[in-house]
Amino acid sequence: MVPIQTSFNPNGRKEIKQAISYADYAILKSKLQHVMQLDRNAGINGKYLIRSTYFDNFENKVLNEKKEGYLNRDKYRVRIYGKSAEVINLERKSKRNNLTFKSKCAITQNEFELMRIGDFSWMEKDERALIRDLFHEMKYSQLKPMTVVDYEREAYTYLYGNVRVTFDSKVQSSMRNTDMFNKNLPMVDVLEPNLVILEVKYDEYLPDIIKFLLQSVDTRAEAYSKYQLSRMYG
């Protein structure tokens, strides 16, 4: 089953990202559980595994734009859940000033494998707009699948303000191996075991009750990219 996603806002969403200690995570989680809904498709432990393949080029265009804090930038990835090929989405996460926009479309495993080997001519006239946009980036910016990132996610939602709070842990990277459908793909840890990545996403406003609960941890809006972590070693 695919985890719940809050609805996409065409006007963009606001986002807070912060690495917090495991102790702060435990405190905040215990409070959020009383007012927010746990993702109903989570596993027995309340979490689910996300695997994403990120696109970049030889000059590390996407990575460098992230490091340098470009106000306008795009990031493409292919995402699956639980290492399963049942649901495969191509996604584009875009930053425009301080707002985040997200687009996605379903693709097949074979389509990803074609991208992976650099066969993308078929994408130019594809009926899916996102596929055509990626074609342009692959042709003119030489984007290609660069690395696979795994992590466990625990997600909570709140109806008012379209709020989604997630805790990501056990972040791992495949280095430069992009064989994402290999369930035994070798991975290395890239996040300290005592840290959890907190993400808070919302529309026009963050409800007061959520603001109050977040006061128990330091939630200054600092960029903390799982893709950037995954490229620590190359």
C-alpha positions in Angstrom: 0.0 0.0 0.0 1.2 3.5 -0.8 1.5 6.0 2.1 -1.0 8.8 2.5 0.1 12.0 0.7 -1.3 15.4 1.7 -2.9 17.1 -1.3 -0.7 19.1 -3.7 -1.1 22.8 -3.5 -0.6 24.6 -6.9 0.4 27.7 -4.9 3.2 26.0 -3.2 3.8 24.7 0.3 6.1 25.9 3.1 8.6 23.6 4.6 10.8 23.2 7.7 13.6 20.7 7.7 15.8 20.1 10.8 18.0 17.3 12.1 17.0 16.7 15.7 18.2 14.3 18.4 16.6 11.0 19.0 15.5 12.2 22.4 13.8 15.3 20.9 12.1 13.0 18.4 10.7 10.8 21.1 9.3 13.8 23.0 7.8 15.4 20.0 6.3 12.1 18.7 4.6 11.4 22.0 2.9 14.8 21.8 1.9 14.7 18.1 0.3 11.3 18.5 -2.5 13.0 20.5 -3.5 15.5 17.8 -2.3 14.1 14.5 -3.1 11.0 12.5 -0.4 8.4 11.9 -0.1 7.3 8.3 -2.6 4.4 8.1 -0.4 2.5 5.7 2.6 2.4 8.0 4.0 -0.9 9.1 3.8 -2.5 12.6 6.4 -0.2 13.9 4.5 2.9 12.5 7.1 3.4 9.7 7.6 2.6 6.1 10.6 2.4 3.8 11.1 4.9 1.0 13.7 4.3 -1.8 14.5 7.1 -4.2 16.9 7.5 -7.1 18.0 11.1 -7.6 19.1 12.6 -10.9 22.2 14.8 -11.3 25.0 15.4 -13.9 28.8 15.1 -14.0 29.1 18.6 -12.7 26.8 18.0 -9.8 24.4 20.7 -10.9 21.6 19.7 -8.5 23.9 19.1 -5.5 25.7 22.4 -6.0 22.5 24.4 -6.4 21.4 22.9 -3.1 24.6 23.6 -1.3 24.7 27.2 -2.6 21.1 27.8 -1.6 19.6 28.7 -5.0 16.2 30.2 -4.5 14.9 28.6 -7.7 15.9 25.0 -8.4 14.5 21.6 -9.4 15.2 18.1 -8.3 14.1 15.0 -10.1 13.8 11.6 -8.5 12.1 8.2 -9.0 10.5 6.9 -5.9 9.2 3.5 -4.7 8.0 2.1 -1.4 9.3 -0.9 0.5 11.7 -1.8 -2.3 8.6 -2.9 -4.3 8.0 -2.2 -8.0 4.2 -2.1 -7.5 4.1 1.7 -7.5 6.8 3.7 -9.2 6.6 7.5 -9.5 8.8 10.1 -11.2 8.7 13.2 -9.1 10.0 16.7 -9.4 10.5 18.8 -6.3 10.9 22.5 -7.1 11.9 25.4 -5.0 10.7 28.9 -5.9 11.9 31.4 -3.3 10.6 30.0 0.0 7.9 27.8 -1.4 8.0 24.1 -2.4 6.2 22.7 -5.4 5.9 19.0 -6.2 4.8 17.2 -9.4 4.7 13.5 -10.1 3.6 10.9 -12.6 3.6 7.1 -12.7 6.2 5.3 -14.7 7.2 1.7 -15.3 10.3 -0.2 -14.2 11.3 -0.6 -17.8 11.0 3.1 -18.4 13.3 3.8 -15.5 15.8 1.2 -16.7 15.8 3.0 -20.1 16.6 6.3 -18.4 19.3 4.5 -16.4 21.2 3.4 -19.5 20.8 6.8 -21.1 18.1 5.8 -23.6 15.7 8.8 -23.3 14.8 9.6 -26.9 11.4 8.1 -26.3 10.7 10.7 -23.7 10.6 13.7 -26.1 7.1 13.2 -27.3 5.7 11.3 -24.3 2.1 12.3 -23.3 3.2 13.0 -19.7 4.4 16.6 -19.3 6.8 15.6 -16.5 8.5 13.0 -18.7 9.0 15.7 -21.4 10.4 18.1 -18.9 12.9 15.5 -17.7 13.8 14.7 -21.3 14.9 18.3 -21.7 17.0 18.2 -18.6 18.6 14.9 -19.6 19.4 16.1 -23.1 20.6 19.6 -22.4 21.9 19.4 -18.8 23.0 15.7 -19.0 21.0 14.7 -16.0 21.0 11.0 -15.3 20.2 8.7 -12.4 23.0 9.3 -9.9 22.4 7.6 -6.5 19.8 5.6 -4.6 18.7 6.8 -1.1 16.9 4.6 1.4 15.3 5.8 4.7 12.5 4.9 7.1 9.7 7.4 7.4 7.2 8.0 10.2 4.4 10.4 9.0 1.6 12.3 10.7 -1.1 14.4 9.1 -3.3 17.2 10.4 -6.3 18.3 8.3 -6.3 22.0 9.1 -3.5 23.8 7.2 -2.8 20.6 5.2 0.0 19.8 7.7 2.3 16.8 7.3 5.0 16.1 9.9 7.5 13.4 9.1 10.4 11.8 10.9 13.1 10.2 8.7 15.8 7.9 10.1 18.3 5.3 9.0 19.2 7.3 5.9 21.4 5.2 3.6 23.1 5.8 0.2 24.1 3.4 -2.6 27.0 5.7 -3.6 26.8 5.7 -7.4 25.0 2.4 -7.9 21.5 3.1 -9.4 20.2 -0.5 -9.5 17.2 0.6 -7.4 15.1 -2.5 -7.9 17.8 -4.8 -6.6 16.5 -5.6 -3.1 20.0 -6.5 -2.0 21.6 -3.3 -3.3 24.6 -2.5 -1.1 24.0 0.6 1.1 26.0 2.7 3.5 24.7 4.7 6.5 25.0 8.5 5.9 23.1 9.9 8.9 24.3 9.6 12.5 22.3 7.0 14.4 21.3 9.4 17.1 19.8 11.9 14.7 16.3 12.0 13.0 15.4 14.4 10.2 12.2 16.3 11.0 10.2 17.8 8.1 7.1 19.9 8.6 5.1 20.8 5.4 2.0 23.0 5.4 0.1 25.4 3.2 -0.7 29.1 4.0 -0.5 28.7 7.8 0.7 26.4 10.5 -2.0 25.8 13.1 -1.3 27.2 16.6 -1.6 23.7 18.2 1.1 22.4 15.9 3.3 25.4 16.5 2.9 24.9 20.2 4.0 21.2 20.0 7.0 22.0 17.9 8.3 24.4 20.5 9.7 21.5 22.4 12.5 21.2 19.8 14.6 23.6 17.8 12.7 23.9 14.5 14.5 26.8 12.8 14.1 26.4 9.0 17.4 24.9 8.0 17.9 22.9 4.9 18.8 19.3 5.6 18.8 17.4 2.4 18.9 13.6 2.3 20.3 13.8 -1.3 23.1 16.0 0.0 23.8 13.5 2.8 23.9 10.7 0.2 26.6 12.4 -1.7 29.0 12.8 1.2 31.3 10.0 -0.1 31.2 10.8 -3.8 
